[in-house]
Amino acid sequence: QVQVVESGGGLVQAGGSLRLSCAASGTIFRIRDMAWTRQTPGKQRELIAQITSGGSTNYADSVKGRFTISRDNAKNTVYLQMNSLKPEDTAVYYCNARIQSTNLVIDDYWGQGTQVTVSS
């Protein structure tokens, strides 16, 4: 089985920085696309960053220029560097990983999320 675990959340002041990590473990043949989403009570989950196996990235306009997604394939880990944080960034952040566990099986996995709170 495959497990995805997020970490690195916390409480920071506006303008501060955090780095989130998402580590995948288990039966992994290859990790394909990975992404970060966030969820705020009363709002829909927002896709904020994606990275492909080839390293191509996409960002939501709300975080573009402030957040950077990266990956370490040797560690089966994806990171989200968050700079210039705003109170509006307060949310639970989730990692999504599209993982090929065998030659023919590809599934999406999500972690339990990590809380990011930005105070003003």
BELNOR-V738480 format. One record per residue. N is the residue number from 0. RES is the residue in one letter. PHI is phi in whole degrees, -180 to 180 (none if undefined). PSI is psi in degrees with one decimal (NA if undefined). Layout:
{{N/RES/PHI/PSI} {N/RES/PHI/PSI}}
This chain:
{{0/Q/none/162.7} {1/V/-115/139.5} {2/Q/-129/140.2} {3/V/-123/129.6} {4/V/-131/124.7} {5/E/-93/151.8} {6/S/-156/166.9} {7/G/107/-4.9} {8/G/-70/168.9} {9/G/171/-167.9} {10/L/-107/125.1} {11/V/-137/160.0} {12/Q/-85/155.8} {13/A/-54/136.6} {14/G/93/-10.7} {15/G/-83/-174.6} {16/S/-135/153.4} {17/L/-144/153.3} {18/R/-123/119.2} {19/L/-93/146.8} {20/S/-125/148.2} {21/C/-137/114.5} {22/A/-111/128.9} {23/A/-103/140.4} {24/S/-142/164.5} {25/G/113/-152.1} {26/T/-80/101.1} {27/I/-129/119.2} {28/F/-87/-43.6} {29/R/-164/137.2} {30/I/-94/124.8} {31/R/-93/-114.7} {32/D/-77/148.8} {33/M/-134/154.1} {34/A/-153/161.0} {35/W/-119/136.3} {36/T/-127/165.4} {37/R/-141/152.7} {38/Q/-133/125.2} {39/T/-115/136.8} {40/P/-53/131.7} {41/G/88/-2.5} {42/K/-127/158.1} {43/Q/-74/153.9} {44/R/-64/136.1} {45/E/-112/129.0} {46/L/-80/121.7} {47/I/-113/-25.2} {48/A/-159/143.7} {49/Q/-136/150.9} {50/I/-145/132.4} {51/T/-88/172.0} {52/S/-63/-25.0} {53/G/-86/-3.7} {54/G/96/0.6} {55/S/-70/141.5} {56/T/-126/154.2} {57/N/-140/145.8} {58/Y/-134/147.1} {59/A/-68/149.1} {60/D/-58/-31.1} {61/S/-67/-20.6} {62/V/-121/-5.6} {63/K/-59/131.5} {64/G/90/-14.1} {65/R/-113/-35.4} {66/F/-107/148.3} {67/T/-134/125.2} {68/I/-100/140.2} {69/S/-148/169.7} {70/R/-144/151.4} {71/D/-123/98.3} {72/N/-64/-32.7} {73/A/-64/-28.8} {74/K/-103/2.0} {75/N/52/45.6} {76/T/-131/142.1} {77/V/-120/145.3} {78/Y/-121/154.9} {79/L/-132/106.4} {80/Q/-87/121.3} {81/M/-116/116.0} {82/N/-117/163.4} {83/S/49/49.3} {84/L/-65/144.8} {85/K/-119/156.4} {86/P/-55/-30.9} {87/E/-66/-14.7} {88/D/-81/-7.8} {89/T/-60/123.7} {90/A/-178/171.1} {91/V/-91/126.7} {92/Y/-103/131.6} {93/Y/-119/145.5} {94/C/-102/136.6} {95/N/-121/132.6} {96/A/-131/127.9} {97/R/-94/112.4} {98/I/-120/130.2} {99/Q/-93/108.8} {100/S/-88/-26.3} {101/T/-138/-177.3} {102/N/-61/-28.5} {103/L/-117/-5.3} {104/V/-113/122.3} {105/I/-129/129.1} {106/D/-138/158.6} {107/D/-98/139.6} {108/Y/-129/147.8} {109/W/-130/149.3} {110/G/-91/-174.0} {111/Q/-85/-11.5} {112/G/94/157.6} {113/T/-135/135.1} {114/Q/-81/130.7} {115/V/-119/123.7} {116/T/-124/124.8} {117/V/-114/118.0} {118/S/-92/152.4} {119/S/-100/NA}}
